Amino acid sequence: MAGGRLMIPSIDQCCELMDQYRMLDNIRAHSFMVARVAALIAHGLRKADVFVAIEPVIAGALLHDIAKTPCLHNGENHAIVGRDICLQHGLDELAEIVAEHVVLRGAITELGASAKEIVNYADKRVRHDQVVSLEERKEYLVGHYGRDDLKLCQLIQDNFVTIRLLEQRLFVQLDFGPDDIAGLVADRTRWDALLLPLELFL
């Protein structure tokens, strides 16, 4: 923290942390696509006169899976370990975003959206490094993680009920729909412009 302000890492600093925690290339590619989707939504909300702090959204999206690689080997909860990593590095403002990128705690914001909600939703729209529908993402998670665990399968199903509600709350405020995301994030010029604020503010 500098001058009482919680630190938000730049994109380069996020990449340095990815290197430090040996993030696998496929997880890094996933994280950058989640950041694209999150930035698109955050800027869309700002365009609709909804206040959203862009920098923590982008940084939180880039680092949401910061603990995924080590947790592949030890079986720990990567969201909780990721939160702890953020706290260890003084990234207090990102800790909650990372902690809740799998499952949101508490009620969904009625108007506007929090950074953790935007990142959580963006993560649910990206399978590997491709934008997919919520249904496609749910099917992947159930097949990959819940196939032999009925309790976990039900938890995933229940979580996506919440995510669908979040999707409705988000997109009633935006001038584009859920099905437009893939095309919008594919525009490299738009992507560069969306990321620019993170470098300008830090």
C-alpha positions as CSV (number, residue, x, y, z in Angstrom):
1,M,0.0,0.0,0.0
2,A,1.3,3.4,-0.9
3,G,0.0,6.6,0.8
4,G,-2.9,4.7,2.2
5,R,-4.1,3.5,-1.2
6,L,-4.6,-0.2,-1.8
7,M,-2.3,-1.3,-4.6
8,I,-3.7,-2.4,-7.9
9,P,-1.0,-4.2,-10.0
10,S,-0.4,-3.2,-13.6
11,I,-0.7,-5.7,-16.4
12,D,3.1,-6.2,-16.3
13,Q,3.0,-6.8,-12.6
14,C,0.2,-9.3,-13.0
15,C,2.3,-11.1,-15.5
16,E,5.3,-11.1,-13.1
17,L,3.1,-12.7,-10.5
18,M,1.9,-15.3,-13.0
19,D,5.6,-16.1,-13.6
20,Q,6.4,-16.2,-9.9
21,Y,3.6,-18.8,-9.3
22,R,4.4,-20.7,-12.4
23,M,1.0,-20.3,-14.0
24,L,0.6,-22.8,-16.8
25,D,0.3,-21.3,-20.3
26,N,-3.3,-22.6,-20.8
27,I,-4.3,-21.0,-17.5
28,R,-2.6,-17.8,-18.4
29,A,-4.5,-17.8,-21.8
30,H,-7.8,-18.4,-19.9
31,S,-7.0,-15.6,-17.5
32,F,-6.4,-13.1,-20.3
33,M,-9.6,-14.0,-22.0
34,V,-11.5,-13.6,-18.7
35,A,-9.9,-10.2,-18.4
36,R,-11.2,-9.3,-21.9
37,V,-14.7,-10.2,-21.0
38,A,-14.6,-8.5,-17.6
39,A,-13.2,-5.3,-19.2
40,L,-15.9,-5.3,-21.8
41,I,-18.6,-5.6,-19.2
42,A,-17.0,-3.0,-16.9
43,H,-16.6,-0.5,-19.6
44,G,-20.2,-1.2,-20.8
45,L,-21.5,-0.4,-17.3
46,R,-19.5,2.8,-17.2
47,K,-21.0,3.8,-20.5
48,A,-24.4,3.3,-18.9
49,D,-23.4,5.7,-16.1
50,V,-22.9,2.9,-13.6
51,F,-19.8,3.5,-11.5
52,V,-17.3,0.6,-11.8
53,A,-13.6,0.8,-10.9
54,I,-12.0,-0.6,-14.0
55,E,-8.5,-1.3,-12.7
56,P,-9.4,-3.9,-10.0
57,V,-11.8,-5.6,-12.4
58,I,-9.0,-6.2,-14.9
59,A,-6.3,-7.0,-12.4
60,G,-8.7,-9.3,-10.5
61,A,-9.6,-11.1,-13.7
62,L,-5.9,-11.6,-14.6
63,L,-5.1,-13.0,-11.2
64,H,-8.2,-14.9,-10.4
65,D,-6.5,-18.2,-11.1
66,I,-3.1,-17.2,-9.6
67,A,-3.1,-20.3,-7.3
68,K,-4.5,-22.8,-9.8
69,T,-1.2,-24.3,-10.9
70,P,0.1,-25.1,-7.4
71,C,-3.3,-26.3,-6.3
72,L,-3.5,-28.8,-9.2
73,H,-0.8,-30.7,-7.3
74,N,-1.9,-30.3,-3.7
75,G,-5.7,-30.4,-4.0
76,E,-6.2,-27.2,-2.1
77,N,-9.0,-24.7,-2.8
78,H,-7.3,-22.4,-5.4
79,A,-9.8,-19.5,-4.8
80,I,-8.8,-19.4,-1.1
81,V,-5.1,-19.9,-1.7
82,G,-5.3,-17.2,-4.4
83,R,-6.9,-14.9,-1.9
84,D,-4.0,-15.5,0.5
85,I,-1.5,-14.9,-2.2
86,C,-3.1,-11.5,-2.9
87,L,-3.0,-10.6,0.8
88,Q,0.7,-11.7,1.0
89,H,1.5,-9.3,-1.8
90,G,-0.5,-6.4,-0.3
91,L,-3.2,-6.7,-3.0
92,D,-6.0,-6.4,-0.4
93,E,-8.5,-5.0,-2.9
94,L,-8.1,-8.0,-5.2
95,A,-8.3,-10.6,-2.4
96,E,-12.1,-10.8,-2.3
97,I,-12.4,-10.8,-6.1
98,V,-10.1,-13.8,-6.3
99,A,-11.7,-15.6,-3.3
100,E,-15.2,-15.4,-4.8
101,H,-14.4,-16.0,-8.5
102,V,-15.8,-19.6,-8.2
103,V,-18.8,-19.0,-5.9
104,L,-20.2,-15.6,-4.8
105,R,-21.0,-15.0,-1.2
106,G,-24.0,-12.8,-0.3
107,A,-26.8,-11.4,-2.4
108,I,-26.3,-10.2,-6.0
109,T,-26.2,-6.4,-6.4
110,E,-29.6,-5.0,-7.4
111,L,-28.2,-2.0,-9.3
112,G,-24.7,-1.7,-10.8
113,A,-22.2,-4.5,-10.2
114,S,-19.3,-5.2,-8.0
115,A,-15.8,-6.1,-9.3
116,K,-16.1,-9.6,-7.9
117,E,-19.5,-10.1,-9.6
118,I,-18.1,-9.0,-13.0
119,V,-15.0,-11.3,-12.7
120,N,-17.1,-14.2,-11.4
121,Y,-19.5,-13.9,-14.4
122,A,-16.6,-13.4,-16.9
123,D,-14.9,-16.6,-15.6
124,K,-18.2,-18.5,-16.2
125,R,-18.2,-17.3,-19.8
126,V,-14.8,-18.6,-20.7
127,R,-13.9,-22.3,-21.2
128,H,-10.1,-22.6,-21.7
129,D,-9.5,-19.4,-23.8
130,Q,-12.8,-19.4,-25.7
131,V,-16.0,-17.5,-24.9
132,V,-18.9,-19.9,-24.5
133,S,-22.5,-19.7,-23.2
134,L,-23.3,-20.3,-19.5
135,E,-24.8,-23.6,-20.4
136,E,-21.7,-24.8,-22.3
137,R,-19.5,-23.7,-19.4
138,K,-21.7,-25.5,-16.9
139,E,-21.7,-28.7,-18.9
140,Y,-17.9,-28.6,-19.0
141,L,-17.6,-28.1,-15.3
142,V,-20.1,-30.8,-14.5
143,G,-18.3,-33.2,-16.9
144,H,-14.8,-32.3,-15.8
145,Y,-15.3,-32.0,-12.0
146,G,-18.7,-33.4,-11.0
147,R,-18.9,-36.5,-13.1
148,D,-18.0,-38.8,-10.2
149,D,-19.2,-36.6,-7.4
150,L,-23.0,-36.1,-7.2
151,K,-22.7,-33.6,-4.4
152,L,-20.2,-31.4,-6.3
153,C,-22.4,-31.8,-9.4
154,Q,-25.4,-30.4,-7.6
155,L,-23.3,-27.5,-6.2
156,I,-22.2,-26.6,-9.7
157,Q,-25.8,-26.7,-10.9
158,D,-27.0,-24.5,-7.9
159,N,-24.2,-22.1,-8.5
160,F,-25.2,-21.5,-12.1
161,V,-28.7,-20.7,-11.0
162,T,-27.1,-17.7,-9.2
163,I,-24.9,-16.9,-12.2
164,R,-28.0,-16.8,-14.5
165,L,-29.6,-14.3,-12.2
166,L,-26.4,-12.3,-12.2
167,E,-26.3,-12.4,-16.0
168,Q,-29.9,-10.9,-16.1
169,R,-28.9,-8.2,-13.6
170,L,-25.8,-7.2,-15.6
171,F,-27.2,-7.2,-19.1
172,V,-30.4,-5.2,-18.3
173,Q,-27.9,-2.3,-17.8
174,L,-25.8,-2.9,-20.9
175,D,-26.3,-2.0,-24.6
176,F,-25.2,-5.5,-25.8
177,G,-26.4,-9.0,-25.0
178,P,-24.7,-12.1,-23.6
179,D,-24.5,-13.6,-27.1
180,D,-22.5,-10.5,-28.4
181,I,-19.5,-11.0,-26.1
182,A,-17.5,-13.4,-28.3
183,G,-17.6,-11.0,-31.3
184,L,-16.8,-8.0,-29.2
185,V,-13.8,-9.4,-27.4
186,A,-12.4,-10.7,-30.7
187,D,-11.9,-7.1,-31.8
188,R,-8.2,-6.5,-31.0
189,T,-8.5,-2.7,-31.3
190,R,-11.4,-2.7,-28.8
191,W,-9.4,-5.0,-26.5
192,D,-6.3,-2.7,-26.5
193,A,-8.5,0.3,-25.8
194,L,-10.2,-1.5,-22.9
195,L,-6.9,-2.4,-21.2
196,L,-5.4,1.0,-21.7
197,P,-6.8,2.5,-18.5
198,L,-5.0,0.0,-16.3
199,E,-1.6,1.2,-17.6
200,L,-2.6,4.9,-17.5
201,F,-3.8,4.9,-13.9
202,L,-0.7,3.1,-12.4
